[in-house]
């Protein structure tokens, strides 16, 4: 699946899904999103500019400002995110990299790739952010495991380590 989407698009998916899970909390600062997802802040900043221009997210100014989804998660499809970040023609390029590959002048992989892209396009248009944000908390938790508490030594092991005095 990694060949289908740019790194920007993958990060955009993650950030938008994360925003959807945090909607009830408050607007989120970009720094906090980048930290929670372990994504590079500067790169994510450029992605959020595209998402904002594409009507996916909007920023709120002020002391309690940050980013929120621009519309409900149910109305944002994955294709909306792809178009906002990578553009409308992002999946119309030849899989082998040949310029001008089309139905009229196709490469040897064109018919196979076209069939795959039709399935992917259908999924991108059918699935919305609300669908995919359900259960994403578990994945995010894997990125940010709770800090381990140091075990307190039990009494028995402490007693074993203490030198015994002779009577």
C-alpha positions as CSV (number, residue, x, y, z in Angstrom):
1,X,0.0,0.0,0.0
2,X,3.0,2.3,0.5
3,X,3.4,2.8,-3.3
4,X,-0.1,4.1,-3.6
5,X,0.2,7.2,-1.4
6,X,2.9,9.8,-0.9
7,X,4.4,10.2,2.6
8,X,2.5,13.5,2.8
9,X,-0.7,11.8,2.2
10,X,0.0,9.0,4.7
11,X,0.8,11.6,7.4
12,X,-2.3,13.6,6.4
13,X,-4.5,10.5,6.9
14,X,-3.0,9.9,10.3
15,X,-3.4,13.5,11.4
16,X,-7.0,13.9,10.2
17,X,-7.9,10.6,11.9
18,X,-6.3,11.7,15.1
19,X,-8.2,15.0,14.9
20,X,-11.4,13.1,14.5
21,X,-10.8,11.1,17.6
22,X,-10.0,14.3,19.6
23,X,-12.9,16.4,18.3
24,X,-14.7,16.5,21.6
25,X,-11.6,17.7,23.5
26,X,-10.7,21.1,22.0
27,X,-8.8,22.5,19.1
28,X,-5.4,20.8,18.9
29,X,-2.1,22.6,18.5
30,X,0.0,21.3,15.6
31,X,2.8,20.7,17.9
32,X,0.7,18.3,20.0
33,X,-0.5,16.5,16.9
34,X,3.0,16.0,15.7
35,X,4.2,14.9,19.1
36,X,1.3,12.4,19.6
37,X,1.9,10.8,16.1
38,X,5.7,11.1,16.1
39,X,5.6,13.1,12.9
40,X,8.0,15.9,11.9
41,X,6.5,19.2,12.9
42,X,7.7,21.3,9.9
43,X,6.6,18.6,7.4
44,X,3.2,18.3,9.1
45,X,2.8,22.1,9.0
46,X,3.0,22.1,5.2
47,X,0.5,19.2,5.1
48,X,-1.9,21.2,7.3
49,X,-1.6,24.2,4.9
50,X,-2.8,21.9,2.1
51,X,-5.6,20.4,4.3
52,X,-6.7,23.8,5.3
53,X,-6.9,25.0,1.6
54,X,-8.7,21.8,0.8
55,X,-11.4,22.5,3.4
56,X,-10.5,19.5,5.5
57,X,-9.3,21.3,8.6
58,X,-9.5,24.8,9.8
59,X,-7.5,26.7,12.4
60,X,-8.8,28.6,15.3
61,X,-6.8,31.5,16.6
62,X,-6.2,32.6,20.1
63,X,-4.9,31.2,23.4
64,X,-7.0,28.1,23.1
65,X,-6.6,27.8,19.4
66,X,-5.4,25.0,17.2
67,X,-6.8,22.8,14.5
68,X,-10.2,21.2,14.1
69,X,-12.0,19.4,11.3
70,X,-13.6,21.9,9.0
71,X,-16.7,19.7,8.7
72,X,-18.1,16.6,10.2
73,X,-15.9,13.4,10.0
74,X,-18.8,11.6,8.3
75,X,-18.6,14.0,5.3
76,X,-14.8,13.9,4.8
77,X,-13.8,11.0,2.5
78,X,-10.3,9.6,2.2
79,X,-10.4,10.9,-1.4
80,X,-11.0,14.4,-0.1
81,X,-7.7,14.1,1.8
82,X,-5.8,12.6,-1.1
83,X,-7.0,15.4,-3.4
84,X,-6.2,18.1,-0.9
85,X,-2.6,16.9,-0.4
86,X,-1.6,15.2,-3.6
87,X,-4.0,16.7,-6.2
88,X,-6.7,15.3,-8.4
89,X,-4.4,13.5,-10.8
90,X,-2.2,11.8,-8.2
91,X,-3.2,8.3,-9.2
92,X,-3.3,8.9,-12.9
93,X,0.4,8.4,-13.4
94,X,2.0,5.3,-15.0
95,X,2.9,2.7,-12.4
96,X,6.1,2.1,-14.4
97,X,6.9,5.8,-14.7
98,X,6.4,6.1,-18.5
99,X,5.2,9.6,-19.6
100,X,1.9,9.7,-21.5
101,X,0.7,6.3,-20.5
102,X,-3.1,6.1,-21.2
103,X,-5.8,3.8,-22.5
104,X,-4.7,4.7,-26.0
105,X,-1.0,4.3,-25.5
106,X,-0.6,2.0,-22.6
107,X,2.4,0.2,-21.1
108,X,2.4,-3.5,-20.3
109,X,1.2,-2.9,-16.8
110,X,-1.5,-0.4,-17.6
111,X,-4.6,-2.6,-17.7
112,X,-3.6,-4.3,-14.4
113,X,-2.9,-1.1,-12.7
114,X,-6.1,0.5,-14.0
115,X,-8.1,-2.3,-12.4
116,X,-6.4,-1.9,-9.1
117,X,-6.8,1.9,-9.1
118,X,-10.6,1.5,-9.8
119,X,-10.9,-0.6,-6.6
120,X,-8.8,1.9,-4.6
121,X,-10.7,4.9,-5.9
122,X,-14.0,3.2,-4.9
123,X,-12.7,2.6,-1.4
124,X,-11.3,6.2,-1.1
125,X,-14.7,7.6,-2.1
126,X,-16.8,5.3,0.1
127,X,-14.8,5.4,3.3
128,X,-15.0,8.5,5.4
129,X,-12.9,9.7,8.4
130,X,-15.6,8.7,10.9
131,X,-15.5,5.1,9.6
132,X,-11.8,4.8,9.9
133,X,-11.3,6.8,13.1
134,X,-13.2,4.2,15.1
135,X,-10.7,2.1,16.9
136,X,-7.7,4.2,15.9
137,X,-7.0,5.1,19.5
138,X,-5.4,1.7,20.0
139,X,-2.9,2.4,17.2
140,X,-2.1,5.8,18.6
141,X,-1.6,4.3,22.0
142,X,1.0,2.0,20.5
143,X,2.9,5.1,19.5
144,X,2.7,6.5,23.0
145,X,3.0,3.7,25.5
146,X,2.4,4.7,29.1
147,X,5.6,5.1,31.0
148,X,6.6,2.1,33.0
149,X,6.6,2.5,36.8
150,X,9.7,1.2,38.5
151,X,8.9,-1.8,40.6
152,X,9.4,-1.3,44.3
153,X,11.6,-3.9,45.7
154,X,9.7,-6.3,47.8
155,X,10.5,-6.9,51.4
156,X,11.9,-10.3,50.9
157,X,14.5,-9.3,48.3
158,X,15.6,-6.4,50.4
159,X,16.1,-8.7,53.3
160,X,18.2,-11.0,51.2
161,X,20.5,-8.2,50.1
162,X,21.2,-7.0,53.7
163,X,24.2,-8.4,55.3
164,X,23.3,-10.5,58.2
165,X,25.0,-9.7,61.5
166,X,26.4,-12.4,63.6
167,X,25.1,-12.7,67.2
